[in-house]
Amino acid sequence: MPRRPRFSVSALLAPLLGLGLGVACAPPKVATPYPTAEPPAGEASSDALARYFERAVELEPLLAGFPYKRFEASLERERLFFLETAEGYTLKLLDLRERDGAVDLSAAVTISDVDWSTRSLWKIHSPREGTLLWLHADARNDERMNLWTLDLGSKALTQVTDHDYVYGFGVDDADARIAYLPREGDKPGDYRTCLRILEVASGQNREVLCDTPELSFTWSSPRFSPDGKEVFFTALAEGDRNRKTLVAVELDPQAGAKATVAKGAKARAPGLRIITEPAARSRLELVRGWIDGARLLFIANDDGFANLYTYDRRSGAVEQLSRLREDVSDAAILDAGVFAVSGTPAGSTISLFDPKRARIVGQQRGPGKISLIDADRTRVLWSKQAPDLLFSAEMATITVAADGGAPGLTSETIVALEPSLAEAVVHCQAEAVMIPTHDVDPATGATRQLHAFILRPKKPMAAPERRRALITAFYGGDNRYSVFDQVMCAAGLTVISPAVRGSRGFGKDFAALNDRDLGGAEIVDLFAVGRWAEATLGLESWQIGVYGGSHGGYATMRALTFEPSPERYPFGFGLAHAGFSDIVTFYGATNIPDWVRLESGDPADAADAAKMRDRSPLTHVDRLRAPLLLTHGANDSRVPVGESRQLAAKAKELGVPVTYVEFAGQGHHIEGLGRRAEFFQANFDLLESAAPATAAPATAAPEAAAPATSKSPAE
């Protein structure tokens, strides 16, 4: 009888602290502190206080009660890195060598004098020796990402490369060379990306190979082969994000004679060969390290879900290691096998695979979302979140039984919130629901159902007229904690977070449902959720609105300017952060033009361009009837600030209800306690302005004296 896969002890056997749960321009409206009125007599003033009608929401516990984010680690060097967040963000280092049980994050030391709320920081690499760290960062929150060094002794931060954009980097086993992919060029047609090798000791930097329109290099973290003679990374066939491929580049002219080419692999340029031919593949990510010194591990979704694959340099064989029916989010190579984290919005699974036999030797599942932070030999560090769990971190040890039996796993919580703080930062009661939408799912033959979380406030507004329901316009349905959602619940409002078509977590086919249909059926999904909310919550349409950032910001604007049709739902308001208002101008200015081609089409094609213009909110500002808030960071290069400015300008010209607040020095996200407080007050001000189309806003007996609020017209 076969052994049953097991782990001996695991924190996952218990719930993860509960179920549940990111053109011509108008001059900017610079953000100013909210509220402008004095607080009621007897109430202390706070820079982190926001008001929705008479209810005061103390933001500091939500924004800074657990003042830490962006955890990275080097378990090999016993280091934990993170940002301590307040008005400014401080980079911290905690030495794990003296750890005995839980860690005290407040004991970490400051390693940089830079305020990281004014910059982007994407990755930290800690070499095995020395005091120098390598950072993937920018200088001014504009995502002009480059490579930097940070000296732990002197705190000196030094920019090492100067490119328009560095997609990703990887370091060889000796920490002697860095392979990275920088892009040059100001607009999509001029982009050129080359593989470069940086010698750490000498600073010598050489260009190895550049991309072509047929095979473009974009987001990837290159991996050196164990002998250092090859570099592996991902590329796009003809710029198509749905045709990702694994490629190898020879650094040594003699390497080709020693490495076996995969069956059917083709050389497309001197020194480059394709390992996996372009196919219907939208996910391909390389995992750090090598199995048995010869097998490269990567994640790809060839079979419809993100699974584990290996490429053997000796034989050239590509083999599938896992066959899960949920997407693998991350993986690591351990002494005991390959550790993988997978899941859906319903929960997470940790699995240990035997790479020789391609089988699971241990597996456990639990609610919430697990994210892998780092792994080394026998240990794994991961974090957990849910709609009602802000953060916790587990350190697990995985051992192999001496008799060859199933592995064992023991884990302990090393970071957890104090019970009082956990209560102060969770104001929503989360429930997973399914919401029917407008079409038939061919897999079931029944009406397609959308997964969603409904987050109800623990203390709803007493006055029915002041109740609101906010629907996530995009990036909803994820099993994670959202500060925005919790702030809305603290104000007594309800949030519905649906995974509309195009969302991740349900396999490749569902994620591709909105390809070349940006602003189409995904918006009709929102209309279905609006009708469901009206029927379920007992609200009127003017009390139900949409909100979102980036793609979600566009979707919010699009939902409020959609063409008249039976499908359209009359949302009562919209909150759009860092959204794009014109798909064509966005394509010409963004640093992700390949995403626009995938989702909407090619503006060089007349038919595509016409559809893109028609689905652009800027084209149909005259249709706007409900109040709309636009917020944007002035330094945003993912979605340039001109996208909000041009819609605000046209709205002012037409006299339609748009409020615009711009945040100087900020990028794609708003950072800093004071600036985020301003952001939330601007959102509450807009929500207060929602009213029935044919009647004045109703009033109710106040819970306390209500202050005047500042309204910012489009300027």
PAPA-329077 format. One line per field, with one value per residue (C-alpha): x, y, z; chain. Coordinates in steps of 0.5 Angstrom, whole numbers, plus 2048, in hexadecimal, padded with zeros to 3 digits. Layout:
u <- X_...
v <- Y_...
w <- Z_...
ch <- A_...
This chain:
u <- 800_803_805_800_804_804_807_808_807_804_801_7FD_7F9_7F6_7F2_7F6_7F3_7EC_7EA_7E9_7ED_7F8_7FB_7F9_7FA_7F6_7FB_7FB_7F6_7FC_7F9_7F8_7F7_7F0_7EB_7EC_7E7_7E9_7E7_7E1_7E2_7E6_7E8_7F0_7F2_7F6_7FA_7F8_7F0_7EB_7E4_7DE_7D8_7D8_7DC_7E3_7E8_7EF_7F3_7FA_7F8_7F7_7FC_802_7FF_804_809_80C_80C_810_813_819_81E_825_824_82B_82E_829_826_81F_81E_818_815_813_80D_80B_80B_811_814_81A_81E_81F_823_822_827_824_82A_828_821_81E_816_813_817_816_816_817_81E_820_825_825_829_827_826_822_81A_818_811_814_817_815_819_817_81D_823_828_82D_834_837_83C_83E_839_837_82F_82D_826_821_81F_81D_81F_818_812_812_814_81A_81D_824_82A_82C_831_830_836_833_839_839_832_834_82F_832_82F_833_82F_82C_827_820_81D_820_81B_81F_825_829_82F_834_836_83C_839_83E_83A_833_82E_829_824_824_81F_821_81C_817_811_80E_811_818_819_81F_821_828_82B_831_836_839_83F_83E_846_848_842_842_83C_83B_835_834_82E_828_821_81D_816_815_818_818_81B_816_815_819_81E_824_827_82F_830_834_83B_839_83A_832_82D_825_81F_819_817_811_80F_80E_80C_806_805_801_807_80D_813_819_820_827_82D_834_839_83F_840_842_83C_838_83C_83B_833_82E_829_822_81E_81B_81F_821_826_823_82A_831_832_82A_826_81E_81D_815_812_80D_806_800_804_802_806_80E_812_819_81A_821_826_827_825_82B_82F_82C_824_821_81B_815_80E_80A_802_803_7FD_7F8_7FB_802_806_80D_812_819_81E_824_82A_82D_828_824_81E_818_813_80D_80E_807_800_7FC_7F5_7F7_7FC_803_805_80D_811_818_81D_81F_823_81D_81A_816_812_80C_806_800_7F9_7F2_7EE_7EB_7F2_7F9_7FD_804_807_80E_810_815_818_81B_814_810_80B_808_80B_808_802_7FD_7F8_7F5_7F1_7F5_7FA_801_807_80E_813_81A_81C_823_825_820_81C_817_814_80D_808_800_7FB_7F3_7EE_7EE_7F5_7FA_800_804_80A_80C_813_813_818_817_81B_81B_81A_820_81C_81A_813_80F_812_811_80F_80F_80E_80D_80A_810_80C_805_800_7FE_7F7_7F5_7F8_7F5_7EF_7F0_7F2_7EC_7E6_7E3_7DF_7E1_7DD_7DE_7D8_7D7_7D4_7D0_7D2_7D0_7D2_7D3_7D9_7DB_7DE_7D7_7D2_7CF_7CF_7D6_7D7_7DC_7E0_7E0_7E1_7DC_7DE_7D9_7DB_7DB_7D7_7D3_7D1_7CA_7C7_7C5_7C6_7CD_7CF_7D3_7D5_7DC_7DE_7E5_7E5_7EB_7F0_7EB_7E9_7F0_7F1_7F5_7F4_7F3_7F4_7EF_7EA_7EB_7EB_7E4_7E1_7E4_7DF_7D9_7D9_7D9_7DE_7DD_7E3_7E2_7E6_7E4_7E6_7ED_7EF_7F5_7F4_7EF_7F4_7F6_7F0_7EC_7F2_7F1_7EA_7EB_7F1_7F0_7E9_7EC_7E5_7E1_7DE_7E2_7DE_7D7_7D9_7DA_7D3_7D0_7D4_7D0_7C9_7CB_7CD_7C7_7C3_7C7_7C8_7C2_7C5_7C3_7C8_7CA_7CD_7D1_7D8_7DE_7E5_7EC_7F3_7F7_7F3_7EE_7EE_7ED_7E7_7E4_7E4_7E2_7DC_7DA_7DA_7D8_7D3_7CC_7CA_7C5_7CB_7CD_7CC_7CC_7D1_7D0_7D8_7DF_7E6_7EB_7F3_7F8_7F4_7F5_7EF_7F2_7F4_7F8_7FC_7FD_800_805_807_807_80D_808_806_806_801_7FC_7FD_7FB_7F5_7F3_7F6_7FC_7FA_7FE_7F8_7F2_7ED_7F0_7F2_7EA_7E8_7ED_7EB_7E4_7E5_7E9_7E5_7E8_7E4_7DE_7DF_7D8_7D4_7D7_7D1_7D4_7D9_7E0_7E6_7ED_7F4_7FA_802_806_80C_808_80B_807_801_803_800_7FD_7F8_7F4_7F6_7F3_7EC_7EC_7ED_7E8_7E3_7E4_7E2_7DC_7DA_7D9_7DA_7E2_7E6_7EE_7F3_7FB_800_807_80D_809_809_804_802_801_806_807_802_800_7FF_7FB_7F7_7F6_7F4_7EF_7EB_7EB_7E7_7E3_7E1_7DF_7DB_7D7_7D5_7D1_7CA_7C4_7C3_7BD_7BD_7C1_7C5_7C1_7C4_7C4_7C4_7CC_7D0_7D4_7D5_7D7_7DD_7DD_7E1_7E6_7E3_7E8_7E5_7E9_7EE
v <- 800_807_80C_811_818_81C_822_820_827_82D_834_833_82D_833_839_83E_843_843_842_848_84C_85D_883_88A_889_88D_890_88C_88D_88C_888_88C_889_887_888_890_891_891_88B_88B_88E_889_884_884_886_881_881_87A_87B_87A_87C_879_87D_87D_877_878_873_872_870_86F_868_866_86A_869_865_85F_864_85F_85D_85A_854_851_84C_848_842_840_846_846_84D_850_857_85B_862_865_86A_871_877_875_86E_86B_865_860_85A_855_850_849_845_847_845_841_840_847_84D_854_858_85E_85C_85C_861_867_865_86B_873_873_874_86E_871_876_870_869_863_85D_858_857_852_850_84D_848_84C_853_859_85B_85A_85A_85E_85F_866_86C_873_877_872_873_86B_86D_867_866_862_865_863_864_864_861_864_86B_86B_86E_86D_86D_86D_868_867_86D_86A_86C_866_860_85A_855_852_84C_84A_844_83F_843_84A_84C_84E_851_84F_854_857_85E_862_868_86C_871_86E_867_867_869_864_860_85B_858_853_856_853_857_855_857_858_85C_85F_85D_85D_859_858_851_851_855_853_854_855_84E_84C_852_852_855_853_84D_84C_848_842_840_839_835_836_83D_83C_83D_842_840_845_845_849_84B_848_84F_852_84E_84D_846_843_843_83F_83D_83F_83D_842_83F_844_83F_83E_837_836_833_82D_82B_82C_828_82C_82A_826_82A_831_836_83B_842_846_845_841_841_83B_83A_835_835_837_83C_839_83B_83D_843_841_840_841_83E_83C_83D_837_831_82A_825_82A_829_82A_831_832_837_838_838_837_833_82E_834_835_837_831_82F_82D_82B_82C_827_82A_823_820_826_823_828_824_826_825_827_826_82A_82D_833_838_838_83F_83D_838_836_831_82D_827_823_825_82B_82F_832_837_837_839_83C_842_83D_83B_839_832_830_82A_827_823_81E_820_819_816_81C_81B_81E_81B_820_825_829_82F_834_83B_841_843_841_845_842_846_842_83B_838_830_82E_835_838_83F_841_847_846_84B_84A_850_850_84E_854_850_84A_846_83F_83C_835_82F_829_823_81C_816_811_80B_80F_810_816_81D_821_828_82C_833_839_840_845_84B_84C_852_854_852_859_85B_856_858_85F_85E_859_85D_858_852_84E_848_845_845_843_848_847_84B_84C_846_83E_83B_836_831_830_832_836_83E_840_841_846_845_84B_84D_851_855_858_85D_85B_862_864_86B_86C_871_86D_873_873_86C_86A_864_864_85F_85D_85F_85B_856_854_84D_84C_849_84F_854_85B_862_865_860_860_868_868_863_867_86D_868_866_860_85D_858_855_851_84D_84F_84C_84D_84C_847_841_83D_83B_83D_83D_841_846_847_848_850_84F_855_856_85C_860_85A_854_856_85C_858_854_85A_85C_855_856_85C_859_854_859_85D_856_853_859_85D_863_868_869_870_86D_867_869_867_868_866_867_867_862_863_86A_86A_865_869_86F_86A_868_86F_871_86A_86B_86B_863_85F_85C_862_864_86B_86B_871_873_871_871_870_870_870_86E_870_874_873_86C_86E_874_86F_86A_870_872_86C_867_861_862_85A_85A_85F_85B_854_857_85C_85B_85F_867_866_862_867_862_861_868_86A_865_868_86F_86C_869_86F_873_879_878_878_87D_880_879_87A_87B_879_87C_87A_87B_87A_87A_879_879_87F_87A_874_871_86A_86E_876_87B_87E_879_87C_883_883_880_885_88A_888_887_88E_890_88C_88E_886_884_883_884_884_883_882_880_883_87F_879_873_86D_86D_872_871_875_875_87C_87C_875_879_87E_879_876_87C_87E_877_878_87F_87C_877_87C_880_87A_87B_879_87B_87F_881_884_880_87E_880_87C_87E_87E_87A_880_887_886_88B_88E_88B_88D_88C_88C_88E_88C_891
w <- 800_7FE_803_804_803_80A_80E_815_818_815_817_811_814_818_815_812_818_814_80D_808_806_7F7_7CD_7D1_7D8_7DD_7E3_7E9_7EF_7F4_7FA_801_808_809_80D_80D_812_819_81D_822_829_82D_828_827_820_81C_816_814_815_810_810_80D_80E_816_817_818_816_81A_814_818_81B_813_810_815_81B_818_814_810_809_803_807_804_807_806_80A_808_80B_811_80E_80E_80A_80B_80A_811_80E_811_80E_80B_80A_80D_80A_810_811_817_818_819_81C_823_822_827_825_823_820_823_81D_821_822_81B_819_814_80E_809_80A_804_805_801_800_7FB_7F7_7F4_7F7_7F4_7F6_7FB_7FA_7FF_7FD_801_804_805_807_800_7FE_7F7_7F6_7F0_7F1_7EE_7F0_7F0_7F0_7E9_7E8_7E4_7E7_7E7_7EB_7F2_7F7_7FF_804_80A_80E_80B_809_802_7FC_7F6_7EF_7EB_7E4_7E0_7DB_7D9_7DD_7E0_7E0_7E4_7E6_7E9_7EC_7EB_7F1_7F2_7F3_7EE_7E8_7E7_7E1_7DF_7DA_7D9_7D4_7D0_7CC_7CD_7CA_7C8_7C1_7C3_7C9_7C9_7CE_7CF_7D4_7D7_7DC_7E2_7E5_7EC_7EE_7E8_7E6_7DF_7DC_7D5_7D0_7CE_7CA_7C8_7C6_7C0_7BE_7BD_7C4_7C9_7D0_7D6_7DD_7DF_7E5_7E1_7E4_7E3_7E1_7E7_7E3_7E1_7DA_7D8_7DA_7DA_7DA_7D7_7D0_7CC_7C5_7C1_7C7_7C9_7D1_7CF_7CC_7D1_7D0_7D3_7D0_7D1_7D0_7CF_7D3_7D1_7C9_7CB_7D0_7CA_7C9_7D0_7D1_7CD_7C9_7CB_7C6_7C1_7C4_7BE_7BE_7BD_7BE_7BF_7C6_7C7_7C7_7C9_7CE_7CE_7C7_7C7_7C9_7CC_7D3_7D7_7DD_7DD_7E3_7E5_7EC_7EF_7F0_7EC_7EE_7EE_7EB_7E4_7E4_7E3_7E7_7E4_7E5_7DE_7DD_7D6_7D9_7DB_7E2_7E5_7E6_7E7_7E2_7E1_7DB_7DC_7D9_7D8_7D4_7D1_7D4_7D6_7DB_7DF_7E7_7EA_7E7_7EC_7EA_7ED_7EC_7EF_7F1_7F3_7F5_7F8_7F7_7FE_800_801_7FA_7F7_7FB_7F8_7FA_7F6_7F7_7F5_7F8_7FC_800_7FF_7FE_800_7FD_7FD_7F6_7F5_7EF_7ED_7ED_7EB_7F1_7F7_7FE_802_802_806_805_809_808_807_802_803_800_800_802_802_803_804_804_80A_80C_809_80B_808_80A_80B_809_809_808_810_811_810_810_814_812_813_813_811_811_80D_80E_80B_80F_810_80D_807_809_808_80A_810_811_817_817_81C_81C_81C_81A_81D_81F_826_827_828_822_81E_820_81F_817_816_815_80F_810_80A_806_800_7FB_7F4_7EF_7E9_7E3_7DB_7D7_7D7_7DA_7D4_7D9_7DD_7D8_7DE_7DF_7E1_7E8_7EB_7F1_7F6_7FD_800_806_80B_810_817_819_813_812_816_811_80B_806_808_807_800_7FD_7F9_7F4_7F2_7EB_7E9_7ED_7F2_7F5_7F8_7FE_802_806_803_807_803_804_80B_80C_808_80D_812_810_810_808_805_800_7FA_7F7_7F1_7EC_7E6_7DF_7DE_7E6_7E8_7EC_7E8_7E3_7DC_7D8_7DD_7DD_7D6_7D5_7D5_7D0_7CA_7CE_7D3_7D5_7D2_7D6_7DC_7DD_7DC_7E1_7E6_7E4_7E6_7EC_7ED_7EC_7F1_7F6_7F5_7F6_7FC_800_7FF_7FD_7F7_7F1_7F3_7F9_7F5_7F2_7EF_7F1_7EF_7ED_7E7_7E2_7E8_7E7_7E0_7E1_7E6_7E1_7DB_7DF_7E0_7D9_7D6_7D0_7D1_7D1_7D5_7D8_7DB_7E2_7E5_7EA_7EF_7F0_7EE_7F1_7EC_7EE_7E9_7E3_7DC_7D8_7D1_7CF_7C9_7CD_7D2_7CE_7CB_7D2_7D7_7D8_7D7_7D0_7CF_7D4_7D0_7CA_7CD_7D1_7CB_7C5_7C0_7BF_7B9_7B6_7B4_7B6_7BD_7BE_7BD_7C2_7C7_7C6_7C7_7CD_7D0_7D5_7D3_7CC_7D0_7D6_7D4_7D6_7DD_7E2_7E9_7ED_7EB_7EF_7EC_7F0_7ED_7EF_7EB_7EA_7E7_7E1_7E1_7E0_7DE_7E2_7DC_7DB_7E1_7DF_7D8_7DB_7E0_7DB_7D7_7DD_7DF_7D8_7D7_7DE_7E1_7E8_7E8_7EE_7ED_7F2_7F0_7F5_7F4_7F4_7F4_7EF_7ED_7F5_7FA_800_807_80C_80B_804_805_80A_804_7FF_804_806_7FE_7FD_803_800_7FA_7FD_801_7FA_7F7_7F7_7F4_7ED_7EE_7F5_7FA_7FF_804_80B_812_819_81A_81F_820_81E_816_814_80D_808_802_7FB_7F6_7EF_7E9_7E7
ch <- A_A_A_A_A_A_A_A_A_A_A_A_A_A_A_A_A_A_A_A_A_A_A_A_A_A_A_A_A_A_A_A_A_A_A_A_A_A_A_A_A_A_A_A_A_A_A_A_A_A_A_A_A_A_A_A_A_A_A_A_A_A_A_A_A_A_A_A_A_A_A_A_A_A_A_A_A_A_A_A_A_A_A_A_A_A_A_A_A_A_A_A_A_A_A_A_A_A_A_A_A_A_A_A_A_A_A_A_A_A_A_A_A_A_A_A_A_A_A_A_A_A_A_A_A_A_A_A_A_A_A_A_A_A_A_A_A_A_A_A_A_A_A_A_A_A_A_A_A_A_A_A_A_A_A_A_A_A_A_A_A_A_A_A_A_A_A_A_A_A_A_A_A_A_A_A_A_A_A_A_A_A_A_A_A_A_A_A_A_A_A_A_A_A_A_A_A_A_A_A_A_A_A_A_A_A_A_A_A_A_A_A_A_A_A_A_A_A_A_A_A_A_A_A_A_A_A_A_A_A_A_A_A_A_A_A_A_A_A_A_A_A_A_A_A_A_A_A_A_A_A_A_A_A_A_A_A_A_A_A_A_A_A_A_A_A_A_A_A_A_A_A_A_A_A_A_A_A_A_A_A_A_A_A_A_A_A_A_A_A_A_A_A_A_A_A_A_A_A_A_A_A_A_A_A_A_A_A_A_A_A_A_A_A_A_A_A_A_A_A_A_A_A_A_A_A_A_A_A_A_A_A_A_A_A_A_A_A_A_A_A_A_A_A_A_A_A_A_A_A_A_A_A_A_A_A_A_A_A_A_A_A_A_A_A_A_A_A_A_A_A_A_A_A_A_A_A_A_A_A_A_A_A_A_A_A_A_A_A_A_A_A_A_A_A_A_A_A_A_A_A_A_A_A_A_A_A_A_A_A_A_A_A_A_A_A_A_A_A_A_A_A_A_A_A_A_A_A_A_A_A_A_A_A_A_A_A_A_A_A_A_A_A_A_A_A_A_A_A_A_A_A_A_A_A_A_A_A_A_A_A_A_A_A_A_A_A_A_A_A_A_A_A_A_A_A_A_A_A_A_A_A_A_A_A_A_A_A_A_A_A_A_A_A_A_A_A_A_A_A_A_A_A_A_A_A_A_A_A_A_A_A_A_A_A_A_A_A_A_A_A_A_A_A_A_A_A_A_A_A_A_A_A_A_A_A_A_A_A_A_A_A_A_A_A_A_A_A_A_A_A_A_A_A_A_A_A_A_A_A_A_A_A_A_A_A_A_A_A_A_A_A_A_A_A_A_A_A_A_A_A_A_A_A_A_A_A_A_A_A_A_A_A_A_A_A_A_A_A_A_A_A_A_A_A_A_A_A_A_A_A_A_A_A_A_A_A_A_A_A_A_A_A_A_A_A_A_A_A_A_A_A_A_A_A_A_A_A_A_A_A_A_A_A_A_A_A_A_A_A_A_A_A_A_A_A_A_A_A_A_A_A_A_A_A_A_A_A_A_A_A_A_A_A_A_A_A_A_A_A_A_A_A_A_A_A_A_A_A_A_A_A_A_A_A_A_A_A_A_A_A_A_A_A_A_A_A_A_A_A_A_A_A_A_A
